[in-house]
Amino acid sequence: MDKLKRAQTEALFRDVNERIAESAERFDADVAEFVCECADPNCTHRIRTSLEHYDEVRGEATHFLLIPGHEDPEIERVVERHGRHAVVEKFERIVARTVRRLDPRTV
């Protein structure tokens, strides 16, 4: 899969998680189950975390929630480890630019 396609897949999972966070907030939930935001379009792993933590991760357009081991060292680096999930930062130029452009919080 090329880098642009990987970035688009990850941005799509991030959009799904934005809807999950919005729904959880409407029901006054503190915690939600988010989808892994890796590049694998067939990934079905879930990440249970607080809405506060999710919001912190989303504070940076190049940061994503992943299941440990789902990171792709060609395009991202782990910046935080939280037991059952990790936070990665996209560093590859094309990928970082694409996920910034597709960030629903900056549109």
C-alpha positions as CSV (number, residue, x, y, z in Angstrom):
1,M,0.0,0.0,0.0
2,D,1.4,3.4,-0.9
3,K,2.0,6.1,1.6
4,L,-0.9,8.3,0.5
5,K,-3.3,5.4,0.7
6,R,-2.1,4.5,4.2
7,A,-2.6,8.1,5.3
8,Q,-6.1,8.2,3.9
9,T,-7.0,4.9,5.7
10,E,-5.7,6.2,9.0
11,A,-7.5,9.5,8.5
12,L,-10.7,7.6,7.8
13,F,-10.4,5.7,11.1
14,R,-9.7,9.0,12.9
15,D,-13.0,10.3,11.4
16,V,-14.8,7.3,12.8
17,N,-13.3,7.9,16.2
18,E,-14.4,11.5,16.1
19,R,-18.0,10.3,15.7
20,I,-17.5,7.8,18.5
21,A,-16.2,10.6,20.8
22,E,-19.2,12.9,19.9
23,S,-21.7,10.1,20.6
24,A,-20.0,9.3,23.9
25,E,-20.1,13.0,24.9
26,R,-23.8,13.2,24.1
27,F,-24.4,10.3,26.6
28,D,-22.1,11.9,29.2
29,A,-19.7,9.0,29.0
30,D,-16.2,9.4,30.3
31,V,-14.7,6.4,28.4
32,A,-15.3,5.0,25.0
33,E,-14.0,2.2,22.7
34,F,-12.2,3.7,19.7
35,V,-11.1,1.9,16.6
36,C,-7.3,1.3,16.1
37,E,-6.2,4.1,13.7
38,C,-3.6,2.0,11.9
39,A,-3.1,1.7,8.2
40,D,-4.6,-1.7,7.9
41,P,-8.1,-1.2,6.4
42,N,-9.2,-4.7,7.8
43,C,-8.1,-4.0,11.4
44,T,-10.9,-4.6,13.9
45,H,-9.1,-3.9,17.1
46,R,-10.6,-1.6,19.7
47,I,-8.9,0.8,22.1
48,R,-10.7,1.6,25.4
49,T,-9.6,5.0,26.7
50,S,-11.0,8.1,28.3
51,L,-12.5,10.9,26.2
52,E,-10.0,13.2,27.9
53,H,-7.1,11.1,26.7
54,Y,-8.5,10.8,23.2
55,D,-8.9,14.6,23.1
56,E,-5.3,15.1,24.2
57,V,-4.1,12.8,21.4
58,R,-6.3,14.6,18.9
59,G,-4.7,17.9,20.0
60,E,-2.0,17.2,17.5
61,A,-3.1,16.4,13.9
62,T,-0.2,14.0,13.3
63,H,-0.9,11.9,16.5
64,F,-3.0,8.7,16.3
65,L,-4.1,5.9,18.6
66,L,-2.9,2.4,17.7
67,I,-2.7,-1.1,19.2
68,P,1.0,-1.8,20.0
69,G,2.6,-3.6,17.1
70,H,0.4,-1.9,14.5
71,E,2.8,1.0,13.9
72,D,4.6,1.4,10.7
73,P,8.2,2.6,11.3
74,E,8.4,3.9,7.7
75,I,5.9,6.6,8.4
76,E,5.4,7.0,12.2
77,R,7.1,6.7,15.5
78,V,5.7,5.8,18.9
79,V,5.6,8.8,21.2
80,E,3.6,7.3,24.1
81,R,2.9,3.8,25.4
82,H,-0.2,3.2,27.5
83,G,-0.4,-0.5,28.1
84,R,-2.9,-1.7,25.6
85,H,-2.5,1.1,23.2
86,A,0.2,3.5,21.9
87,V,0.2,7.0,20.5
88,V,2.1,7.5,17.3
89,E,3.3,10.6,15.4
90,K,3.3,10.6,11.7
91,F,6.7,11.9,10.5
92,E,6.9,10.9,6.9
93,R,6.4,14.1,4.9
94,I,3.6,13.0,2.5
95,V,1.7,11.1,5.3
96,A,2.0,14.0,7.8
97,R,0.9,16.5,5.2
98,T,-2.1,14.4,4.2
99,V,-3.3,13.7,7.8
100,R,-3.0,17.4,8.6
101,R,-5.1,18.3,5.5
102,L,-7.7,15.7,6.4
103,D,-8.0,16.5,10.1
104,P,-11.7,17.2,10.8
105,R,-10.7,19.5,13.7
106,T,-8.9,22.0,11.4
107,V,-11.4,22.0,8.5
